[in-house]
Amino acid sequence: MGKLSMVMFDLSGTTVYDDTGVRDCLYQAAQEYKLPTTPEEILYHMGTNKIHLYQFLIARAMGKKIEIADFEKVKDPETYAQAKKVFDRYQEIMLAYYRKQCKAIPGAVETFCWCHAHGIRVATDTGFHRLITDAIMDGLGWVRDGLVDLAVDVEHIPGEVGRPAPFMIFYAMTRLGIQSVHEVLKIGDTPADMLEGRNAGCRGVVGVLSGPRPVTDWGKYWHTHVIPSVAELPALIEAEFS
């Protein structure tokens, strides 16, 4: 099958430290707009396009049932305008948060360097939109310093289609010249990450325990491996994907 050519890394909870900060920002905006939800529900659905997450909450309050696996299949124009208002407020809160505190998970930078040393391209993807993704990359300097070859967000995809659809992975493959999903590994800490990797047909779909979501949330979705954190990825690749 050959060696890996690309790893698609999730950001928050996988390579960027998150002690429920993202959840709390999402929840604060939801509360301000009186959307019925809980921190736990938001935590479970993180990793998705955040506008679509708010659309889900609004639709659910209207009695509609949408599963996370169908987030990008169901188009619901009547909830968009309200969801966009909540999202705009969330983005203000989230940007303020990341401008004050944005740090890498221990071992992330070393893993990026190891991948490059072994001929593996490094890409990131996320449920964030461009402003927040840029704030993270500006704060950490990963793209500027050549640690990340390509940072992908939902705005790179027509229609802002995010996870669990596989299109951010395919976009990165196109930009980086990777021809086969059998040379791609996906790593993340959410149900959306596992579903994305599965939908893309990646050779490996790796869950990490470093994020705020418990393994009982994402572990029931198809994956190939579980490791404590991104720091253990080089050893896993050497053992399982060489």
Backbone bond lengths (Angstrom), bond angles and torsions (degrees), N, CA, C in turn:
res aa  C-N    CA-C-N  psi(-1)  N-CA   C-N-CA  omega(-1)  CA-C   N-CA-C  phi
1 M - - - 1.465 - - 1.522 111.41 -
2 G 1.319 118.17 -21.27 1.454 121.46 176.75 1.513 112.70 88.75
3 K 1.326 114.60 172.73 1.453 120.32 -176.63 1.522 111.08 -80.36
4 L 1.317 115.46 164.89 1.455 120.30 174.56 1.521 110.29 -69.78
5 S 1.326 115.49 144.30 1.459 121.10 176.75 1.521 112.70 -113.45
6 M 1.344 117.25 -19.39 1.466 120.28 -178.68 1.519 110.54 -153.31
7 V 1.321 115.36 141.23 1.464 121.14 167.90 1.520 107.79 -116.08
8 M 1.330 115.75 130.07 1.460 121.75 174.75 1.527 107.87 -99.61
9 F 1.321 115.50 109.33 1.454 122.76 -177.23 1.526 110.53 -95.89
10 D 1.316 116.84 132.69 1.455 121.47 166.70 1.536 108.90 -69.24
11 L 1.316 116.57 160.43 1.473 120.63 177.30 1.531 110.85 -93.95
12 S 1.321 117.23 -91.61 1.464 120.69 -171.72 1.525 112.65 -58.91
13 G 1.318 115.67 124.80 1.458 121.97 179.11 1.506 114.13 90.74
14 T 1.334 116.72 -15.30 1.467 120.80 -178.53 1.524 111.02 -114.68
15 T 1.319 116.78 -51.58 1.465 121.13 177.29 1.524 111.99 -117.69
16 V 1.321 117.22 -21.01 1.463 122.98 177.98 1.521 108.43 -112.06
17 Y 1.316 116.52 127.83 1.460 121.65 -175.63 1.528 111.14 -59.33
18 D 1.320 116.29 133.79 1.456 121.91 177.98 1.519 109.85 -145.44
19 D 1.330 115.99 113.73 1.466 120.54 177.25 1.528 109.88 -105.41
20 T 1.298 117.15 43.50 1.473 128.17 -175.79 1.527 112.21 82.69
21 G 1.329 118.27 12.45 1.463 120.32 178.20 1.514 112.81 -60.35
22 V 1.337 116.89 -42.20 1.463 120.33 179.92 1.525 109.85 -65.43
23 R 1.306 115.96 -45.30 1.466 119.74 177.59 1.518 111.19 -57.71
24 D 1.318 116.25 -44.33 1.460 120.52 -176.27 1.526 111.54 -65.48
25 C 1.335 116.65 -37.44 1.473 119.80 177.34 1.524 110.89 -66.99
26 L 1.330 116.25 -42.55 1.466 120.25 176.99 1.525 111.22 -62.23
27 Y 1.312 116.25 -41.99 1.458 121.35 -177.81 1.524 111.20 -69.06
28 Q 1.333 117.19 -39.13 1.455 120.41 179.31 1.527 111.23 -59.09
29 A 1.341 116.05 -45.83 1.468 119.48 178.91 1.525 110.73 -64.24
30 A 1.316 117.18 -40.41 1.469 120.72 178.48 1.521 110.99 -61.78
31 Q 1.317 116.43 -41.61 1.457 120.11 179.00 1.525 111.60 -64.68
32 E 1.337 115.88 -42.30 1.459 120.00 -179.01 1.531 110.95 -60.13
33 Y 1.324 116.00 -31.67 1.468 120.54 178.95 1.529 112.50 -99.89
34 K 1.339 114.93 10.96 1.468 121.77 173.87 1.532 113.46 58.21
35 L 1.338 115.83 37.99 1.458 119.60 173.67 1.527 108.83 -81.39
36 P 1.325 117.92 128.27 1.463 119.63 179.52 1.527 111.26 -72.61
37 T 1.321 116.60 113.98 1.453 121.57 178.57 1.522 108.46 -164.38
38 T 1.296 115.88 -179.96 1.466 121.61 176.83 1.521 108.77 -132.56
39 P 1.339 117.88 158.60 1.466 119.43 175.23 1.519 112.18 -56.73
40 E 1.330 116.85 -36.29 1.461 120.74 -178.14 1.529 111.11 -66.98
41 E 1.328 116.63 -39.93 1.465 119.64 179.20 1.524 110.62 -64.91
42 I 1.322 116.63 -43.00 1.462 120.10 178.37 1.517 110.39 -63.52
43 L 1.321 116.88 -41.86 1.460 120.57 179.92 1.524 111.16 -58.91
44 Y 1.307 116.36 -41.53 1.464 120.81 -178.51 1.519 112.03 -63.77
45 H 1.338 116.70 -35.85 1.462 120.76 -174.35 1.525 113.57 -96.85
46 M 1.308 117.33 9.25 1.452 119.48 178.44 1.525 110.94 -69.33
47 G 1.331 114.79 163.15 1.452 120.13 -175.86 1.516 112.59 95.20
48 T 1.327 116.17 -11.07 1.462 122.13 179.34 1.533 109.66 -94.74
49 N 1.324 116.39 169.31 1.461 122.18 170.66 1.529 107.75 -56.33
50 K 1.334 116.71 124.49 1.463 119.80 -171.75 1.527 112.44 -69.59
51 I 1.325 118.62 -30.74 1.470 119.27 174.27 1.520 109.24 -63.76
52 H 1.324 116.42 -42.27 1.459 120.03 -179.52 1.527 111.35 -68.87
53 L 1.330 116.48 -30.00 1.465 119.72 175.09 1.530 110.00 -63.37
54 Y 1.320 117.25 -44.98 1.466 119.59 177.80 1.527 111.21 -68.04
55 Q 1.326 117.58 -35.59 1.461 119.47 174.67 1.533 110.55 -60.15
56 F 1.319 115.75 -40.86 1.463 120.56 177.70 1.527 110.81 -59.24
57 L 1.347 116.86 -45.68 1.458 120.76 -178.37 1.528 110.73 -64.38
58 I 1.336 116.65 -41.40 1.461 120.63 178.80 1.531 110.32 -65.20
59 A 1.334 116.23 -45.38 1.466 120.73 -179.96 1.517 110.79 -63.06
60 R 1.321 115.84 -39.91 1.461 119.91 179.36 1.528 110.82 -62.87
61 A 1.348 116.00 -40.02 1.465 119.77 177.75 1.527 111.79 -65.32
62 M 1.334 115.96 -23.00 1.469 121.34 178.01 1.526 111.88 -87.88
63 G 1.325 116.65 2.25 1.453 120.48 178.20 1.510 115.50 93.82
64 K 1.340 117.01 5.73 1.462 120.63 178.53 1.517 109.41 -89.11
65 K 1.315 116.77 142.39 1.465 121.48 -178.84 1.525 109.15 -111.08
66 I 1.336 116.40 119.37 1.462 122.36 178.55 1.519 108.01 -129.44
67 E 1.317 116.74 127.80 1.455 121.33 177.41 1.528 109.79 -89.30
68 I 1.334 116.51 153.51 1.459 120.58 -177.41 1.530 111.55 -58.89
69 A 1.317 117.51 -34.09 1.468 120.53 179.95 1.528 111.99 -64.30
70 D 1.343 116.65 -18.67 1.466 120.76 -177.29 1.525 112.80 -107.76
71 F 1.332 117.83 11.37 1.460 120.85 -175.22 1.524 112.54 -53.11
72 E 1.326 117.53 -41.74 1.456 120.15 -175.26 1.535 112.31 -96.51
73 K 1.314 117.19 3.01 1.462 120.85 175.25 1.523 111.45 -93.31
74 V 1.327 116.29 -30.70 1.453 121.67 -174.56 1.530 109.18 -95.48
75 K 1.305 117.43 118.43 1.457 122.58 176.01 1.528 108.44 -103.39
76 D 1.312 116.97 127.60 1.457 121.41 -172.34 1.532 109.32 -133.98
77 P 1.345 117.70 76.16 1.465 121.29 -173.73 1.524 114.39 -56.29
78 E 1.330 117.79 -29.09 1.461 118.95 -174.75 1.525 113.15 -70.07
79 T 1.326 117.41 -17.51 1.467 119.45 179.04 1.523 112.67 -98.64
80 Y 1.341 118.04 -4.38 1.467 120.01 -170.92 1.529 113.00 -66.95
81 A 1.322 117.41 -47.09 1.459 119.97 -174.02 1.530 111.37 -60.09
82 Q 1.324 116.97 -44.57 1.458 119.68 179.22 1.530 110.41 -67.60
83 A 1.331 116.52 -41.48 1.459 119.89 179.96 1.521 111.55 -62.47
84 K 1.328 116.90 -37.41 1.465 120.74 -179.70 1.523 110.54 -65.63
85 K 1.317 118.50 -36.28 1.462 121.03 176.54 1.532 110.96 -62.85
86 V 1.328 115.79 -44.88 1.463 119.58 179.28 1.528 109.54 -65.18
87 F 1.318 115.70 -43.06 1.465 120.47 179.50 1.525 111.35 -59.91
88 D 1.319 117.81 -44.29 1.465 120.23 -179.05 1.526 110.92 -59.54
89 R 1.318 116.29 -39.83 1.473 119.70 176.69 1.520 110.66 -67.85
90 Y 1.325 116.73 -43.92 1.463 120.15 176.38 1.525 111.63 -56.51
91 Q 1.323 116.76 -43.73 1.458 120.02 -176.79 1.533 110.88 -63.17
92 E 1.333 117.70 -36.74 1.455 120.92 175.10 1.526 110.97 -60.63
93 I 1.328 116.04 -44.89 1.464 121.12 -179.02 1.526 110.68 -66.43
94 M 1.329 115.71 -42.61 1.463 121.21 -177.08 1.528 111.54 -67.68
95 L 1.319 117.02 -40.94 1.458 120.41 178.71 1.526 110.66 -62.86
96 A 1.321 116.76 -42.70 1.464 119.90 178.16 1.531 110.59 -61.66
97 Y 1.313 115.90 -38.32 1.467 120.55 179.46 1.525 110.90 -64.02
98 Y 1.333 117.35 -51.24 1.459 120.13 -176.14 1.528 112.73 -70.69
99 R 1.324 118.00 -24.42 1.456 119.24 177.33 1.520 111.57 -73.10
100 K 1.338 115.78 -20.29 1.462 120.46 178.03 1.528 111.71 -94.85
101 Q 1.316 117.05 -37.26 1.458 120.31 -175.01 1.529 110.64 -146.21
102 C 1.296 114.91 110.58 1.459 121.86 178.02 1.529 106.99 -146.69
103 K 1.300 116.37 112.95 1.461 119.10 -178.02 1.520 110.48 -140.96
104 A 1.310 114.30 152.75 1.463 120.88 -179.09 1.519 110.42 -77.00
105 I 1.311 115.14 148.44 1.464 119.95 169.40 1.528 108.26 -68.52
106 P 1.322 118.36 137.33 1.468 119.93 179.82 1.523 112.25 -52.65
107 G 1.314 116.08 130.13 1.460 121.46 179.33 1.510 114.45 95.87
108 A 1.345 117.83 -12.76 1.470 119.86 -177.49 1.521 110.87 -64.31
109 V 1.311 117.27 -50.92 1.470 120.65 -178.05 1.521 110.58 -61.64
110 E 1.322 116.64 -42.82 1.464 120.41 179.44 1.532 111.22 -62.86
111 T 1.327 116.44 -36.19 1.467 120.07 178.33 1.523 110.84 -69.10
112 F 1.332 117.54 -40.96 1.467 119.80 175.16 1.532 110.37 -57.72
113 C 1.329 116.45 -46.04 1.467 120.58 -179.39 1.523 111.09 -63.04
114 W 1.322 116.52 -40.18 1.467 120.54 179.46 1.532 109.72 -63.23
115 C 1.315 116.62 -43.95 1.471 119.96 178.80 1.519 110.77 -57.99
116 H 1.310 117.27 -48.08 1.462 120.25 -179.84 1.522 111.42 -61.63
117 A 1.333 116.67 -40.04 1.462 120.56 -179.85 1.525 111.49 -64.57
118 H 1.337 116.36 -22.13 1.465 121.06 -178.99 1.533 112.06 -107.84
119 G 1.308 116.80 19.45 1.466 120.76 174.14 1.505 115.47 73.43
120 I 1.344 117.26 23.36 1.462 121.87 -178.35 1.524 108.63 -107.45
121 R 1.336 116.75 124.79 1.458 120.42 179.48 1.524 109.89 -74.40
122 V 1.328 115.23 146.60 1.461 122.46 -176.70 1.525 109.34 -112.69
123 A 1.328 115.81 119.27 1.463 121.43 175.89 1.522 108.42 -126.86
124 T 1.317 116.05 152.88 1.462 120.85 174.16 1.515 108.92 -123.14
125 D 1.327 115.80 148.83 1.454 120.31 170.53 1.518 109.42 -140.18
126 T 1.318 116.21 167.64 1.454 120.11 -166.76 1.516 110.55 -164.83
127 G 1.320 115.85 163.67 1.450 121.05 170.52 1.520 112.28 -87.16
128 F 1.340 116.50 -2.79 1.456 120.66 178.71 1.530 111.33 -73.40
129 H 1.332 115.25 158.77 1.453 122.02 169.93 1.533 109.31 -89.83
130 R 1.318 116.18 -179.76 1.464 122.18 -169.56 1.539 114.06 -60.87
131 L 1.332 117.42 -44.71 1.454 119.30 -175.99 1.524 112.12 -58.92
132 I 1.322 116.25 -42.89 1.460 119.56 -178.42 1.519 110.76 -74.33
133 T 1.332 116.95 -40.94 1.465 119.91 176.76 1.522 110.47 -58.66
134 D 1.320 116.47 -44.39 1.466 119.89 179.39 1.527 111.28 -64.61
135 A 1.339 117.37 -37.35 1.463 120.33 178.37 1.529 110.87 -62.33
136 I 1.334 116.43 -39.87 1.465 120.36 177.20 1.520 110.77 -65.28
137 M 1.334 116.29 -48.93 1.459 119.79 -177.57 1.528 111.57 -66.86
138 D 1.324 117.77 -35.55 1.463 120.23 176.04 1.522 110.80 -66.34
139 G 1.340 115.88 -40.62 1.457 120.00 -178.66 1.520 113.18 -68.47
140 L 1.320 116.60 -37.15 1.465 121.09 -176.32 1.519 113.01 -97.23
141 G 1.329 117.20 -20.59 1.461 120.87 177.60 1.514 114.79 71.41
142 W 1.309 118.10 21.20 1.466 120.19 -172.39 1.525 112.83 -68.13
143 V 1.332 117.32 -43.82 1.466 119.60 178.00 1.521 109.94 -71.71
144 R 1.317 116.52 -45.31 1.468 121.73 -179.61 1.526 111.64 -56.06
145 D 1.334 116.30 -40.26 1.458 121.05 -175.87 1.526 113.36 -89.62
146 G 1.338 116.77 2.65 1.457 120.13 177.32 1.512 114.86 79.34
147 L 1.326 117.65 10.94 1.461 120.44 179.04 1.527 111.23 -76.24
148 V 1.329 116.22 -33.58 1.461 122.24 176.83 1.521 107.80 -114.43
149 D 1.332 116.09 125.61 1.466 120.99 -179.64 1.515 112.25 -74.28
150 L 1.341 116.67 -34.08 1.456 120.31 -176.23 1.522 109.30 -155.39
151 A 1.327 116.13 126.52 1.461 121.86 175.84 1.523 108.34 -107.04
152 V 1.326 116.37 114.83 1.459 122.49 -175.68 1.526 108.99 -106.57
153 D 1.328 116.18 140.02 1.462 120.61 172.72 1.525 108.74 -133.97
154 V 1.320 116.35 178.09 1.459 119.70 -172.70 1.534 112.13 -64.49
155 E 1.326 117.49 -23.43 1.460 119.48 -178.53 1.529 112.99 -74.68
156 H 1.317 117.67 -10.88 1.460 120.15 173.73 1.529 112.25 -74.03
157 I 1.322 116.77 -17.39 1.461 121.59 -173.12 1.521 109.86 -104.27
158 P 1.335 119.19 129.97 1.465 120.66 177.00 1.522 111.24 -52.51
159 G 1.329 115.65 132.03 1.452 120.19 -177.63 1.511 113.66 79.98
160 E 1.348 116.65 4.28 1.466 122.05 -178.47 1.530 111.52 52.76
161 V 1.316 115.15 42.96 1.466 120.72 179.72 1.525 108.92 -76.55
162 G 1.310 116.18 118.49 1.455 121.17 -178.78 1.510 112.33 -105.38
163 R 1.309 115.61 -157.70 1.453 120.62 176.14 1.527 109.31 -69.37
164 P 1.310 118.12 151.36 1.469 128.69 9.79 1.513 115.40 -85.78
165 A 1.336 118.21 6.12 1.461 119.47 174.39 1.535 109.42 -61.93
166 P 1.326 117.91 151.72 1.470 121.08 -173.24 1.522 114.66 -91.87
167 F 1.333 118.14 9.10 1.460 119.74 -165.02 1.524 114.26 -71.24
168 M 1.331 118.32 -27.21 1.471 118.47 176.26 1.525 110.78 -66.86
169 I 1.320 116.65 -34.96 1.472 119.96 175.45 1.522 109.85 -65.70
170 F 1.322 116.44 -45.78 1.469 119.50 -179.67 1.535 111.25 -64.19
171 Y 1.332 116.43 -37.29 1.465 120.36 178.02 1.531 110.16 -61.21
172 A 1.333 116.28 -46.13 1.462 119.70 178.98 1.523 111.41 -62.82
173 M 1.322 116.61 -41.23 1.463 119.83 177.71 1.525 111.09 -59.34
174 T 1.333 116.15 -42.59 1.463 120.32 -179.93 1.524 110.66 -63.36
175 R 1.329 115.98 -46.93 1.463 120.22 -177.16 1.529 112.41 -67.35
176 L 1.330 116.49 -32.57 1.460 120.32 -175.62 1.526 113.28 -99.09
177 G 1.324 116.85 1.57 1.457 120.28 175.12 1.515 114.53 74.14
178 I 1.327 116.22 32.64 1.468 121.32 177.69 1.525 108.01 -96.09
179 Q 1.323 117.39 123.34 1.458 120.27 -171.62 1.525 114.96 -93.87
180 S 1.326 117.44 -19.64 1.464 118.81 -173.53 1.520 111.42 -132.36
181 V 1.337 115.76 133.57 1.462 119.66 175.43 1.522 111.20 -66.53
182 H 1.319 116.91 -15.72 1.464 119.97 177.66 1.523 112.07 -74.54
183 E 1.340 115.82 -3.62 1.464 121.24 174.58 1.522 111.37 -108.96
184 V 1.352 115.98 13.02 1.461 121.03 -174.07 1.521 110.42 -119.82
185 L 1.324 115.00 137.37 1.459 122.01 174.71 1.520 108.26 -118.60
186 K 1.316 116.31 136.51 1.459 122.69 176.52 1.516 109.25 -110.57
187 I 1.348 117.07 135.57 1.459 120.72 179.17 1.521 109.65 -133.94
188 G 1.334 116.37 135.06 1.451 120.44 -179.30 1.514 112.18 -169.56
189 D 1.347 115.30 -174.40 1.468 119.68 -173.38 1.520 113.24 -132.15
190 T 1.332 118.00 18.87 1.461 120.20 -177.96 1.523 110.97 -131.31
191 P 1.338 117.24 160.82 1.462 119.15 170.87 1.521 112.09 -54.65
192 A 1.346 116.78 -38.36 1.461 120.17 -179.88 1.520 111.78 -61.52
193 D 1.348 117.10 -37.17 1.463 120.54 177.44 1.523 111.34 -64.50
194 M 1.323 116.23 -45.21 1.465 120.15 -178.42 1.533 110.01 -63.74
195 L 1.319 116.10 -44.48 1.465 119.89 -179.87 1.524 111.53 -65.38
196 E 1.324 116.75 -39.04 1.464 120.50 178.46 1.525 110.96 -61.18
197 G 1.326 116.17 -48.56 1.458 119.78 -179.84 1.512 112.37 -62.75
198 R 1.317 115.88 -39.56 1.463 121.32 177.54 1.527 110.70 -64.61
199 N 1.333 116.23 -46.43 1.460 120.15 -178.63 1.522 112.23 -65.39
200 A 1.321 116.78 -29.47 1.463 120.58 178.02 1.520 111.88 -78.24
201 G 1.334 117.67 -19.37 1.460 121.04 -176.77 1.513 113.22 78.92
202 C 1.335 116.35 26.95 1.474 119.88 -177.53 1.523 111.57 -59.75
203 R 1.317 114.37 150.01 1.461 120.30 178.81 1.521 111.67 -63.17
204 G 1.327 116.62 -37.01 1.454 121.28 176.88 1.509 110.36 -134.97
205 V 1.333 116.87 141.24 1.458 123.17 174.59 1.525 106.19 -127.87
206 V 1.323 115.73 109.20 1.460 121.63 -169.41 1.522 110.36 -111.45
207 G 1.315 116.09 127.06 1.452 121.33 174.68 1.508 110.87 -97.57
208 V 1.339 115.80 142.78 1.466 120.69 176.97 1.524 109.63 -115.55
209 L 1.326 114.92 153.07 1.456 121.63 -177.51 1.523 112.35 -97.08
210 S 1.321 117.48 8.22 1.460 121.54 -172.68 1.522 114.07 -84.05
211 G 1.324 118.13 -13.97 1.454 120.68 -178.30 1.520 111.91 -85.30
212 P 1.333 116.23 174.09 1.471 119.99 -178.65 1.519 114.25 -77.28
213 R 1.338 117.75 -10.81 1.462 120.11 179.93 1.531 110.41 -83.66
214 P 1.326 118.48 131.68 1.463 120.37 178.16 1.525 111.37 -68.90
215 V 1.324 115.56 151.15 1.467 120.27 -179.05 1.528 111.42 -60.68
216 T 1.321 117.66 -24.39 1.462 120.30 178.31 1.525 111.70 -65.11
217 D 1.340 117.03 -22.77 1.464 120.61 176.88 1.513 111.59 -74.75
218 W 1.353 116.17 -53.79 1.461 118.52 -172.58 1.520 113.36 -96.84
219 G 1.324 117.01 -17.60 1.463 119.76 -174.87 1.511 114.69 -67.92
220 K 1.338 117.53 -18.37 1.472 119.60 179.27 1.522 111.74 -78.89
221 Y 1.330 116.85 -10.28 1.460 120.61 175.84 1.524 109.53 -91.76
222 W 1.313 116.37 151.23 1.459 121.76 -173.06 1.524 111.06 -57.15
223 H 1.336 115.36 131.62 1.454 122.37 174.69 1.524 107.17 -154.08
224 T 1.326 116.22 165.19 1.464 119.33 -178.63 1.514 112.90 -103.73
225 H 1.340 117.33 -28.86 1.459 121.04 -176.19 1.517 110.58 -149.00
226 V 1.326 115.63 157.56 1.462 123.33 172.38 1.519 107.66 -130.22
227 I 1.343 116.13 130.88 1.466 120.91 176.90 1.522 108.66 -131.67
228 P 1.340 117.54 158.14 1.467 119.22 -179.00 1.519 113.45 -59.84
229 S 1.327 117.26 -44.00 1.460 120.34 -178.69 1.513 109.90 -158.97
230 V 1.326 115.59 174.88 1.463 121.65 179.83 1.527 111.37 -61.05
231 A 1.325 117.91 -22.29 1.469 121.03 179.74 1.521 111.70 -61.70
232 E 1.326 117.36 -26.79 1.467 121.25 -178.74 1.522 113.40 -88.42
233 L 1.322 117.32 -0.33 1.459 119.14 -175.65 1.533 113.76 -64.05
234 P 1.331 120.25 -43.30 1.472 118.90 179.35 1.532 112.97 -55.81
235 A 1.324 116.91 -42.85 1.467 119.86 179.19 1.521 110.71 -64.01
236 L 1.330 117.00 -39.35 1.463 120.31 178.39 1.520 111.12 -64.70
237 I 1.323 117.03 -43.53 1.463 120.01 179.69 1.524 110.73 -62.48
238 E 1.321 116.81 -43.25 1.464 120.01 179.55 1.516 110.95 -63.28
239 A 1.316 117.62 -36.95 1.465 121.59 -176.66 1.520 113.71 -80.11
240 E 1.354 116.56 -34.58 1.463 119.74 -168.58 1.531 114.79 -118.09
241 F 1.331 117.92 -19.80 1.461 119.44 -170.12 1.525 113.49 -127.04
242 S 1.294 118.38 15.41 1.468 120.30 -179.17 1.516 110.34 -83.70
